Amino acid sequence: MLMSIKNAIVKLPFGGSNGGIRVDTRGMSVAELDRLTRRYATDMAKHGFFSPAIDVPGPDYGTNENTMAVMMDAYRHYKPNDVNHMCSVSGKPKDVGGIKGRSEAPGLGTFYALRHYLNDAELMKANGMKPGVKGKTVVLQGLGLVGYHFGKIA
């Protein structure tokens, strides 16, 4: 729901669902992960839950650019006549149609939101703080992709 609201605010027609596979990947080879990802993507497409017009998955916990490229390729093989197959996922590598800065974007957006909050004089006064980012310290809980880039930017 939050993803739908965030995207609606900036007038993007994205957001609203999550899905995944619960599996311990630590003992799996790259080939096994690729086969699992392809099967997941193909099954999602077969049941009408995955296409550029229905749901466009993006990377999340336990996935990366390669995962998204494999999903896009699986969709392309399942729907070979869909000329929009490159739009079937986000977060893929730049060399297969990804967007520069995609990995950094969530952390950067988090920083922009925090900066906007810290620059609100009224809110800062209510919290007993001076407006602005300067002189502030942040604490990160978790250092995944978002936390890493947020910390680097902040």
Contacts in CASP RR format, 6 or more apart in sequence:
PFRMAT RR
TARGET T0000
AUTHOR 0000-0000-0000
METHOD contacts of the structure
MODEL  1
MLMSIKNAIVKLPFGGSNGGIRVDTRGMSVAELDRLTRRYATDMAKHGFF
SPAIDVPGPDYGTNENTMAVMMDAYRHYKPNDVNHMCSVSGKPKDVGGIK
GRSEAPGLGTFYALRHYLNDAELMKANGMKPGVKGKTVVLQGLGLVGYHF
GKIA
1 16 0 8 1.000
3 14 0 8 1.000
3 15 0 8 1.000
3 16 0 8 1.000
4 15 0 8 1.000
4 16 0 8 1.000
6 15 0 8 1.000
7 13 0 8 1.000
7 14 0 8 1.000
7 15 0 8 1.000
14 56 0 8 1.000
17 49 0 8 1.000
17 55 0 8 1.000
18 60 0 8 1.000
19 57 0 8 1.000
20 40 0 8 1.000
21 36 0 8 1.000
21 40 0 8 1.000
23 36 0 8 1.000
25 33 0 8 1.000
25 62 0 8 1.000
28 36 0 8 1.000
33 67 0 8 1.000
34 70 0 8 1.000
37 67 0 8 1.000
37 70 0 8 1.000
37 71 0 8 1.000
37 74 0 8 1.000
38 70 0 8 1.000
38 71 0 8 1.000
38 73 0 8 1.000
38 74 0 8 1.000
40 71 0 8 1.000
41 50 0 8 1.000
41 70 0 8 1.000
41 71 0 8 1.000
41 74 0 8 1.000
41 75 0 8 1.000
41 78 0 8 1.000
42 74 0 8 1.000
42 75 0 8 1.000
42 77 0 8 1.000
42 78 0 8 1.000
44 50 0 8 1.000
44 55 0 8 1.000
45 51 0 8 1.000
45 74 0 8 1.000
45 75 0 8 1.000
45 78 0 8 1.000
45 79 0 8 1.000
46 78 0 8 1.000
48 54 0 8 1.000
49 55 0 8 1.000
50 57 0 8 1.000
50 71 0 8 1.000
50 75 0 8 1.000
50 88 0 8 1.000
51 75 0 8 1.000
51 79 0 8 1.000
51 82 0 8 1.000
51 88 0 8 1.000
52 82 0 8 1.000
52 84 0 8 1.000
52 85 0 8 1.000
52 87 0 8 1.000
52 88 0 8 1.000
53 84 0 8 1.000
56 87 0 8 1.000
56 88 0 8 1.000
56 89 0 8 1.000
56 90 0 8 1.000
57 68 0 8 1.000
57 71 0 8 1.000
57 89 0 8 1.000
57 90 0 8 1.000
58 68 0 8 1.000
58 89 0 8 1.000
58 90 0 8 1.000
58 91 0 8 1.000
59 65 0 8 1.000
59 67 0 8 1.000
59 68 0 8 1.000
59 90 0 8 1.000
59 91 0 8 1.000
59 145 0 8 1.000
65 91 0 8 1.000
65 92 0 8 1.000
65 93 0 8 1.000
65 103 0 8 1.000
66 93 0 8 1.000
68 89 0 8 1.000
68 90 0 8 1.000
68 91 0 8 1.000
68 92 0 8 1.000
68 93 0 8 1.000
69 89 0 8 1.000
69 92 0 8 1.000
69 93 0 8 1.000
69 96 0 8 1.000
71 88 0 8 1.000
71 89 0 8 1.000
72 85 0 8 1.000
72 86 0 8 1.000
72 88 0 8 1.000
72 89 0 8 1.000
72 92 0 8 1.000
72 96 0 8 1.000
75 82 0 8 1.000
75 85 0 8 1.000
75 88 0 8 1.000
75 89 0 8 1.000
76 82 0 8 1.000
76 85 0 8 1.000
76 88 0 8 1.000
79 85 0 8 1.000
82 88 0 8 1.000
86 96 0 8 1.000
86 97 0 8 1.000
90 98 0 8 1.000
90 99 0 8 1.000
90 102 0 8 1.000
91 98 0 8 1.000
91 99 0 8 1.000
91 102 0 8 1.000
91 103 0 8 1.000
92 98 0 8 1.000
94 100 0 8 1.000
103 145 0 8 1.000
103 149 0 8 1.000
104 149 0 8 1.000
104 153 0 8 1.000
106 145 0 8 1.000
106 146 0 8 1.000
106 149 0 8 1.000
106 150 0 8 1.000
107 146 0 8 1.000
107 147 0 8 1.000
107 149 0 8 1.000
107 150 0 8 1.000
107 151 0 8 1.000
107 153 0 8 1.000
108 149 0 8 1.000
108 150 0 8 1.000
108 153 0 8 1.000
110 146 0 8 1.000
110 147 0 8 1.000
110 150 0 8 1.000
111 150 0 8 1.000
111 151 0 8 1.000
111 153 0 8 1.000
111 154 0 8 1.000
114 133 0 8 1.000
114 138 0 8 1.000
114 154 0 8 1.000
115 132 0 8 1.000
115 133 0 8 1.000
117 123 0 8 1.000
118 124 0 8 1.000
118 129 0 8 1.000
118 131 0 8 1.000
118 132 0 8 1.000
118 133 0 8 1.000
118 136 0 8 1.000
119 131 0 8 1.000
119 132 0 8 1.000
119 133 0 8 1.000
120 131 0 8 1.000
121 131 0 8 1.000
124 130 0 8 1.000
124 131 0 8 1.000
124 132 0 8 1.000
129 136 0 8 1.000
133 154 0 8 1.000
138 151 0 8 1.000
138 154 0 8 1.000
140 147 0 8 1.000
140 150 0 8 1.000
140 151 0 8 1.000
END
